C-alpha cells in the first residue's frame, strides 16, 4: 500500500530530477514509513531550481515520489491560489492510498477535505502548536490574531476526526489537541539518533577563566527560535562583565535584521552567523565547540536541535514553551521573550562549572530516550494502525472508522 504524506516543508527540484530540502529533512526520513508501506507519495510545495541550495540535502530516493504543489509563501498567496492548490492536492490522492497529515499546515488542511468528504480514515502527526506559532512577536502579519484563533481550531478538528494521532511531545500537545477517545494515540519525535550522534561521556568541570561559547541552531526565516531575545541577553551579559560569544547556525529572511541588532547592541566580533549548515558532522562540530546551547523559542513542538545538543552532553537552556519542559529541568527554563531572565540564568551557569558538568551528564542520559531503535517501534505501530484502518475502509468494514 502507498501512503500519501502531507508535508509543510518547501522543497526544490533540480534539472536532474533530484529533490532537495534545507534543514534536517533527507531521504532517510521516508524509510520509517517504508517499514510498513510499499511506497511514499509526498505532497509538498515544490519549485524548480537550476541548482541545489547551499546546505540542502536530498530527499528523493527509491519508492518515494512527489506530488508537486505550486509554491506559495504566506496567507495572502495561499488565498489567491486556493482553488488551484485544492485541485492539485486533492488529485494527489488515489482510492487505494493511506494518508498521514503532518500538522499543522495548509497542505494538510487541503488534503483533509477530500478525505473527510469520502469518510476515509487518516492519521495525524502533530509536530507543533499553532497557538504559540502565532503568539505576539513570533509572526509579523496583520492576520496574526485571526490565524491564532482559526488554525488551532482547525487542528483540534483534524485531530478529533483522525483514526490515529502521533505527537512529538509526551503530553503537551495532546492536552490542547486531543484525538477522539476511541482513536489510537502515541508519541514519538521526528528525530532519529544513531550511535554517531552521541558522545561517549559527559563533560568534565571546566575552568571559568576561558571565554563562554553559546550556540543557537534554528531557521531565521521567522523569529520562532528567539534569536533576537538571545542576542539581547548576550549584550546584557557582556555589560555585566561576562566574556561571552554567540554562534547562530541557520539562515533566513531575518538574518540581516539580526546582524543589525548585533551591531546596535555593540556585539561586533562576539556574534558569528554560520548560515545554513548540512546536518551531521558540521552541526555536531558546532555543538562540541559550544559551552552552552540556548533555545529561547517563542513556540515549539519538540525541538530537534535541542535533542541533538543533549546527545553531545551539552548543557542547555530553553524557554518554557511547547515540549521544551519535557526535555529540560525547571532550573534550565526561562520565560518566553524575557532577555533579562535569560541573561541572569546564563550568568549563573557560567559561575557554576560543577552545575554545568551535572547538566552535561543529565542531558546525555536524557538523549538516550530518543535512540532510533526505541522510537521506531512506536512509529511502526502507528503506521500499521493507519494502514489497517485504511484496508478496513476499502473493504467496506467502516464501522468505527466512520464514527471517528
Phi, psi and omega in degrees: 000141175271142173248133175263126183244121175277121186235133182274347182297152175262125185248163180227138178245130178267163184304336179281001177091353179286149181245138189231154176217149173271149178097214190278338189290132171209183186300328183300336179300325184282341182298330180295324176287322181290351172296333184240321183259152182279333181218152173238129173244119186262127176255111186203161173295130186220120179245149179274132180228157181286325179211159182296139177299148177304132179081001182286157180237146180287136178244354179273164179168184182304137175069017178234126177235167185229130172266113188284121172258129179306137184289142175210159179227123173084167185293329182292314178295323177300315181296319182294329184255015189306309186291324175296316179297319181297316178295316183295314183290317178297327181287350180280351188253126176257162183298341183262001184275146162274163183221135175229126181256119172273113190239156003280162177170151181289327177299315179296321178301317182283331177284331179296327186301307178293330177296311181292323180297325180270358183069026184275144176287153174207156175255155175238139170247108187268114189249348178198173183247108182294338177298322176279328178304320183257026174292156178305132179092343182276321182228136178257099181203142177295338181272359187306312181299319179295314182296326179293332176276315191282314186292316174301324177298316179294322180294319176301320179296315180299317183291318185288340178259001178281150175281339181206144179228135175237132185240146177282345179256161179282335182199340187298305181290328181298324182293327182269332184228070185283155168277173173294156184303321184275356180282159175278131181226140180208179177217140173194147178282158173286345187281151172236113178257114175261178187305322184292344179284343187257143167279159184283333180209159181286171184279147177272175178292131182247148181294150181274358184282334183281163182293155186256117184258119182250144185229139170230134176238126178170158178296144175255015179292325170230174180261030182301322186277359177070035180298327178295322178296317181293319178301316179295322179293323176296318179299318178298318181293322178296318179295336178274001176100007181275131176276089188239140177231141185241135171243132178243117178260122181140168182212168180156181189294340181269003184299313182298318178299320179290324176296323175295321178296321177302313180295318181296330180273000179072033184253017178304131182089349180251349181236129181241128174258119181272344192077189180288132177245144174294150179293171179093225188302317180300319179289318179298327178297319178294319178298319182288336178279341186277155172261339183207134173257131182233133179224083183275057190294150171274336172206158179202157160265262171228103193293123180299315183299324178294318179296320177297323177294320177301320182292340175269008181066031184266126173302144188222149169234149177206166176279160185270059181232157174054224183271002181302317178298344175282345183254328185245155177283160183304329181291342181255020179246143178230156178297144178301131174078007185258093182294324180297314180294322179295316179298317180298319181290321177298319180293321177300315181296319182298328182277356185231078182298332178291324176294320177300319179293321178295319179296322178302312180295318180297317183293319179299320178293319179297321183296334182295342175292345185251021174299145185304316184293332178289316185282328186295330178297320177291319178300313183300317179298320178296311181297320179297323179295315179297317178300312183293322177296322178293318178298320178297317179297316181297329181266011175083005180269066192280317175030249184294331181300318179288336182279339183292000000 
